[in-house]
Amino acid sequence: MNISPASRCSSLGARAAVIAQIALLLAVISTSPAVAAEPIRWWVSTADLKQQLTEQPPLAWQAAGRARGSRIEVHPAETYQTMLGLGSSLEPSTCWNLSLMSVEDRERTMERLVDRERGIGMNLMRICIGTPDFTGDPWYSYNDLAPGETDPELKRFSIEKDRAYIVPVLKLAKQKNPELLFFASPWSPPGWMKSTGTMIGGHLLPRWYPVYAEYFVKFIQAYEAEGIPIHAVTIQNEPGVDRAKEKDPNWFYPSCHWTAEQERDFIRDHLGPAFRRHGLKTRIWCYDHNYNVRTRGDDPGIVYPRTILRDPQAARFVEGVAFHGYAGEPSGMSTFHREFPNVPLYFTEGSVFGIPGGVELIKRLRHHASSYNAWVTILDDNRKPNNGPFEASRTIITLNPATRKPTEHFDFFLYGQFMRFIQRGAVRVASIAAGNSLANVAFRNPNGEFVLVLINPSDRETAFSLVAGDRMANASLPARSVGTFLWSP
């Protein structure tokens, strides 16, 4: 069949137009975040407990435009610290209360604490080397002797007292979450090594430095033999404290005063070499006290770890610096980070409570903390057991002493909004809020997903727009609530 040149040109032109339209459509589809991106999943907990880690309807992406309310921007290219983990403590008080529960309740409670799918996913726990102030037992170390006796070869070292209820609880925790890491802190060396002759206050006598280093080794080896590997140790819980100086004996509890120079020399000349000699992989974290910038009373502040890390021979054994939050501001960690940018900073003690506590936790994470650990996980409704002098706040889980049944409180779900979603190895990325008082922190998990935690401390529902690159999603947070948002790149 013959086709005229004009008809052929008309047909080719129409075909070209169709092809151009298809190409344009494909280009729009390939670049449109609303079409190409998977929706955002998000969960909310409210202070009135009407929502408890409750998943919300997914949010759809759209092209970035004018923000609705506050504008929350996430900038993945700007990165900060890498996370080791988030959790609390399995100190004697918590372990005792867990031991009082029925087997079924104990297993379920532990699962709720450390399992990411069935609970809130804690993956880093602080434990004690001997007893702290929060215990119902008499104070003890692993080498207690009669007055005047010594044991330089540590022949009477034993963790037998821990086997009563602490070791079984730690084993259960590890069973429920094999990825769980433990780090350990002492409140005092054995009394016979100290200037006071007891576990109350005083200081470690220099002649026992090598023996005390071996004490750490024996603890780590004994726990590893029980199937409880120790990821890290700190030298001393709150080394600025010396409770032997108190006039009121009600304030006596295990403590040991260290100067920065003493801890530096102990790490450099004794503990570090002992770990190497025995082939231990356990890390050493120095300091383990408050992040105040200037020395104040019993709080030596960041000058203490600075003294240790400025000694190259001591610093080679130190993997990180541990901080508490009872004095100073979280910004003290940033001040320290600017001087030692390659040293991980770990927040090892300091519970937060309620919506204001959640805002405080965000501040700690935004100031370079590579971990977070609350202190004391379970007390009973009478805030027991507690042989120490500090009045306890209500813990995230409490035990009814009559029924021995546990109750989860708002702070349990608050912690879960962080701990269930921020994975080990997550890297904090920049996040910026403009328009109102929403607190925020963002991470990129090892699997590539982004996590954004937002807190609305106000008494009103707050609208906002989440902006990531050239795409945006609109949502609102209920009054006095925390929300966690999860999305793929």
C-alpha positions in Angstrom: 0.0 0.0 0.0 1.3 3.4 -0.8 1.3 6.1 1.9 1.8 9.7 1.0 4.8 11.6 2.5 2.3 14.0 4.3 0.5 11.1 6.0 3.8 9.4 7.0 5.0 12.7 8.6 1.7 13.1 10.5 1.9 9.5 11.8 5.5 9.9 12.9 4.7 13.2 14.6 1.8 11.6 16.6 4.0 8.7 17.6 6.8 11.1 18.8 4.3 13.0 20.8 3.1 9.9 22.6 6.7 8.8 23.3 7.5 12.2 24.7 4.4 12.1 27.0 5.4 8.7 28.2 9.0 9.8 28.9 7.7 12.8 30.8 5.4 10.6 32.9 8.3 8.3 33.7 10.5 11.2 34.7 7.8 12.5 37.0 7.2 9.1 38.6 11.0 8.5 39.1 11.4 11.9 40.8 8.2 12.2 42.7 8.6 11.3 46.4 4.9 10.9 46.9 4.9 8.1 44.4 8.4 6.6 44.8 8.9 6.6 48.5 7.4 4.2 51.0 5.2 5.9 53.6 6.5 6.9 57.0 5.6 4.6 59.9 5.2 6.2 63.3 4.3 5.4 66.9 3.0 7.6 69.8 3.0 7.5 73.6 1.0 10.0 75.6 1.6 11.1 79.2 -2.0 10.2 80.0 -1.3 6.6 78.8 -4.2 6.7 76.3 -1.5 5.8 73.7 1.3 3.4 74.6 3.8 2.9 71.7 0.7 2.9 69.5 1.3 2.7 65.8 -0.5 5.5 63.8 -1.8 5.4 60.2 1.2 5.8 57.9 2.2 9.2 56.5 2.5 9.8 52.8 5.3 11.8 51.3 4.7 14.8 49.0 6.9 17.3 47.3 8.4 19.7 49.8 6.6 23.0 50.1 5.3 25.3 52.7 5.4 23.8 56.2 2.3 23.1 58.2 3.1 24.5 61.7 6.6 23.6 62.8 9.2 22.6 60.2 11.4 19.7 61.2 14.3 19.2 58.8 16.5 16.1 58.7 20.0 16.5 57.1 21.6 13.0 56.6 24.9 14.3 55.3 25.7 16.0 58.7 26.7 13.1 61.1 27.7 12.8 64.7 28.2 10.0 67.2 27.6 6.3 66.6 25.3 4.6 69.2 26.5 1.7 71.3 23.1 1.1 73.0 20.3 2.2 75.2 19.1 0.6 78.4 19.0 0.8 82.2 20.5 -1.2 85.1 20.2 -4.7 86.5 21.5 -3.7 89.9 20.6 -5.8 93.0 17.2 -4.1 93.7 15.9 -4.7 90.3 17.2 -8.3 90.2 15.6 -9.0 93.6 12.2 -7.7 92.5 12.4 -9.8 89.4 13.3 -12.9 91.5 10.1 -12.4 93.6 7.8 -12.6 90.5 6.3 -15.9 89.3 8.4 -17.5 86.5 5.8 -16.5 84.0 5.8 -12.8 85.1 9.5 -12.7 85.4 10.1 -14.0 81.9 7.4 -11.7 80.4 8.8 -8.7 82.2 12.3 -9.4 81.0 11.0 -9.8 77.5 9.2 -6.5 77.8 12.4 -4.9 78.8 14.9 -6.3 76.3 13.0 -7.7 73.3 12.5 -5.2 70.4 9.5 -7.0 69.0 7.6 -7.9 72.2 8.9 -5.0 74.3 11.0 -1.8 74.3 14.3 -3.3 73.2 16.9 -2.3 75.8 20.3 -3.6 74.5 22.8 -2.2 77.0 22.6 -2.8 80.8 24.7 -1.6 83.7 25.5 -4.1 86.4 27.4 -3.8 89.6 30.8 -5.2 90.8 29.7 -6.1 94.3 26.9 -4.1 95.9 25.8 -0.5 95.3 23.5 1.6 97.5 20.4 0.1 95.9 20.2 -3.3 97.5 18.3 -5.1 100.3 21.4 -7.1 101.3 24.3 -6.1 103.5 27.2 -4.4 101.6 29.6 -6.9 100.1 32.5 -7.2 97.8 33.9 -10.4 96.2 36.7 -10.7 98.7 35.5 -9.7 102.2 37.8 -10.5 105.1 37.9 -10.2 108.9 39.5 -6.9 110.2 43.2 -7.1 109.9 43.3 -9.9 107.3 44.6 -9.5 103.7 44.5 -11.7 100.6 47.1 -10.5 98.2 46.7 -13.6 95.9 42.9 -13.3 96.0 42.5 -16.9 97.0 39.1 -16.2 98.7 37.7 -14.3 95.7 34.1 -15.4 95.0 31.0 -14.2 93.2 28.9 -16.8 95.1 26.6 -14.2 96.6 25.7 -12.9 93.2 24.5 -16.4 92.3 21.5 -16.2 94.7 19.4 -14.0 92.4 21.6 -11.6 90.3 23.4 -14.1 88.0 20.1 -15.9 87.2 18.4 -12.6 86.2 21.4 -11.6 84.0 21.3 -15.0 82.3 17.6 -14.6 81.6 18.2 -11.1 80.1 20.9 -12.5 77.8 18.6 -15.4 76.8 15.8 -13.0 75.9 18.2 -10.7 73.9 21.4 -12.4 72.8 22.6 -9.0 71.5 22.4 -7.5 75.0 25.7 -6.0 76.3 26.7 -5.5 79.9 29.0 -3.0 81.4 30.0 -3.1 85.1 30.9 -0.6 87.8 32.2 -1.0 91.4 31.0 1.1 94.3 34.0 0.1 96.4 37.0 -2.2 96.4 37.2 -4.8 99.2 37.5 -2.9 102.5 40.9 -4.4 103.4 42.4 -2.7 100.4 41.3 0.8 101.6 42.4 3.6 103.9 39.2 3.1 106.0 39.4 -0.6 106.2 35.8 -0.8 105.1 33.7 -0.4 101.9 32.5 3.0 103.2 34.5 5.9 101.8 38.3 6.4 102.0 40.6 5.6 99.1 42.4 2.6 97.6 45.9 2.2 99.1 48.5 2.4 96.3 50.2 -0.9 97.5 47.0 -2.8 96.5 46.8 -1.3 93.0 48.2 -4.4 91.3 45.9 -6.7 93.3 42.9 -4.6 92.6 43.6 -4.9 88.9 43.6 -8.6 89.3 40.3 -8.3 91.2 38.8 -6.8 88.0 40.3 -9.7 85.9 38.8 -12.3 88.2 35.4 -10.7 88.1 35.3 -10.6 84.3 36.6 -14.2 84.1 34.0 -15.4 86.6 31.1 -13.8 84.9 32.3 -15.0 81.4 32.3 -18.5 82.9 28.6 -18.0 83.7 27.9 -17.0 80.1 27.8 -13.3 80.9 30.5 -11.4 79.0 31.4 -8.0 80.2 31.7 -5.4 77.4 33.2 -2.7 79.5 34.1 -1.7 83.1 34.4 1.7 84.8 37.0 2.0 87.5 34.7 3.6 90.1 31.2 4.8 90.4 31.3 8.5 91.1 35.0 8.8 92.2 34.5 12.2 93.7 32.3 10.8 96.5 33.7 9.7 100.0 30.8 8.8 102.3 33.1 8.2 105.2 33.3 12.0 105.6 29.5 12.1 106.4 28.6 13.0 110.0 25.3 11.1 109.7 25.9 7.4 109.4 22.6 7.0 107.5 24.7 8.4 104.6 27.3 5.7 104.8 27.3 3.4 101.8 29.9 1.8 99.5 32.1 4.4 98.0 35.8 5.1 97.2 37.4 8.4 96.5 39.8 8.7 93.5 41.6 11.7 92.2 42.1 11.9 88.4 45.8 11.3 88.9 45.2 8.1 90.9 42.8 6.7 88.3 45.2 7.7 85.5 48.0 5.8 87.2 45.9 2.8 88.0 44.7 2.5 84.4 48.1 3.1 82.9 50.3 1.0 85.2 48.0 -1.7 86.4 44.5 -2.3 84.9 45.3 -1.8 81.3 48.4 -4.0 81.4 46.5 -6.7 83.4 43.8 -6.8 80.7 46.4 -7.2 78.0 48.3 -9.8 80.0 45.2 -11.9 80.4 43.9 -11.4 76.9 40.7 -9.7 77.9 38.6 -7.8 75.3 36.7 -5.9 78.0 36.9 -2.1 77.4 37.9 0.4 80.0 35.7 3.6 80.4 37.2 6.2 82.7 35.6 8.7 85.1 31.9 7.6 85.5 30.7 10.8 87.2 28.9 14.1 86.4 29.4 16.3 83.3 29.8 19.6 85.0 32.5 21.7 83.3 33.9 23.2 86.5 34.8 21.3 89.6 32.1 21.7 92.3 32.3 20.0 95.7 32.2 16.2 95.2 31.8 16.7 91.4 35.2 16.9 89.8 33.8 17.6 86.4 35.3 17.1 83.0 38.8 18.1 84.2 39.0 14.6 85.6 38.8 12.6 82.4 40.8 15.3 80.6 43.7 14.6 83.0 43.6 10.9 82.2 43.3 11.3 78.4 46.1 13.9 78.2 48.5 11.1 79.3 49.2 9.1 76.1 50.2 6.0 78.0 47.0 6.0 80.0 44.8 7.0 77.0 45.8 4.0 75.0 43.9 1.8 77.4 40.8 4.0 77.6 38.0 3.3 75.0 35.6 5.9 76.3 34.5 8.3 79.0 31.4 7.6 81.2 29.2 10.5 82.4 26.3 10.9 84.9 23.8 13.8 84.9 23.4 14.9 88.5 25.5 18.1 88.2 26.1 20.3 85.2 24.4 20.4 81.8 24.5 17.9 78.9 26.5 20.6 77.0 29.4 19.7 79.2 29.8 16.6 77.1 30.0 18.7 73.9 32.7 20.8 75.6 34.6 17.7 76.3 34.0 16.3 72.8 35.5 19.4 71.2 38.8 18.6 72.9 38.7 14.9 72.4 36.5 14.4 69.2 37.5 10.8 68.7 36.7 9.5 72.2 33.2 8.0 72.6 31.1 9.5 75.4 28.8 7.1 77.3 26.0 8.3 79.6 26.0 5.6 82.2 23.6 6.7 85.0 20.7 9.1 85.3 17.0 8.2 84.9 14.6 10.6 83.2 10.9 10.9 84.0 7.9 12.2 82.2 7.7 14.4 79.2 10.4 16.8 80.6 12.6 13.8 81.1 12.2 12.8 77.5 13.3 16.3 76.5 16.3 15.9 78.7 17.2 12.6 77.1 17.1 14.2 73.7 19.5 16.9 75.0 22.0 14.2 76.2 21.8 12.5 72.8 22.3 15.8 70.9 25.4 16.4 73.0 27.3 13.4 71.8 26.3 10.6 74.2 26.8 7.3 72.4 24.7 5.5 74.9 22.1 6.1 77.6 21.4 4.1 80.8 18.8 4.8 83.4 19.5 3.8 87.0 17.4 1.3 88.8 14.7 -0.4 86.7 12.3 -2.0 89.1 11.5 -1.1 92.7 8.3 -2.1 94.5 5.5 0.3 95.3 7.2 1.3 98.5 10.4 2.1 96.5 12.2 -0.9 98.0 14.6 -2.5 98.4 17.0 0.4 99.0 19.6 0.3 101.8 21.0 3.6 100.7 20.1 7.1 101.7 18.7 8.4 98.5 14.9 8.7 98.2 13.9 6.9 95.0 11.6 8.0 92.3 9.0 5.7 90.9 10.8 3.3 88.5 9.6 2.6 84.9 8.2 -0.7 86.2 7.0 -1.2 89.8 6.2 -4.4 91.8 3.2 -4.8 94.0 4.7 -6.2 97.2 1.5 -8.1 98.1 0.5 -9.6 94.7 4.1 -9.5 93.3 2.6 -8.3 90.0 4.5 -5.8 87.9 3.0 -2.5 86.5 4.5 -0.6 83.5 4.3 3.2 83.8 4.5 6.0 81.3 8.3 6.2 81.5 8.5 2.6 80.3 6.8 3.6 77.0 8.8 6.9 76.8 12.0 4.9 76.9 10.6 2.5 74.3 10.0 5.4 71.9 13.8 5.6 71.8 15.1 2.2 72.6 12.9 0.1 70.3 13.9 2.0 67.2 17.4 3.4 67.6 19.6 0.4 66.8 23.2 -0.3 67.8 25.5 1.3 65.3 23.0 4.0 64.4 24.6 7.3 63.6 23.1 10.6 64.7 22.3 13.0 61.9 21.4 16.6 62.0 17.9 17.6 62.7 16.5 21.2 63.0 13.2 22.4 64.3 11.7 25.8 63.5 8.3 27.2 64.5 7.6 25.9 68.0 9.1 23.9 70.9 9.2 20.3 69.6 12.3 18.6 70.9 13.9 16.4 68.3 16.8 14.0 67.6 17.4 11.9 64.4 19.5 8.8 63.5 20.3 6.7 60.5 20.2 3.0 61.5 22.7 0.5 60.1 20.0 -0.9 57.8 19.7 2.6 56.2 16.4 3.6 57.8 16.0 6.9 59.4 14.6 7.4 63.0 13.2 10.7 64.2 12.1 11.1 67.8 9.9 14.2 68.5 8.5 15.3 71.9 5.6 17.7 72.3 5.8 19.2 75.8 2.9 21.5 75.4 -0.6 21.1 76.5 -1.9 21.4 73.0 -1.8 19.2 69.9 1.0 20.5 67.7 1.1 20.3 63.9 4.4 20.0 62.0 6.0 19.2 58.7 8.8 16.7 58.4 11.1 17.7 55.6 13.8 15.3 54.2 15.5 16.6 51.1 12.9 17.4 48.4 10.0 15.6 50.1 7.8 16.4 53.0 5.1 14.8 55.2 2.5 16.5 57.4 1.4 15.3 60.8 0.6 16.4 64.4 1.5 15.2 67.8 -1.0 15.1 70.7 -0.4 17.2 73.8 2.3 16.0 76.1 3.4 13.1 73.9 6.4 11.6 72.2 6.4 10.3 68.7 8.9 8.1 66.7 9.0 8.2 62.9 10.7 5.6 60.8 11.3 5.8 57.0 13.5 4.5 54.2 15.8 6.7 52.2 
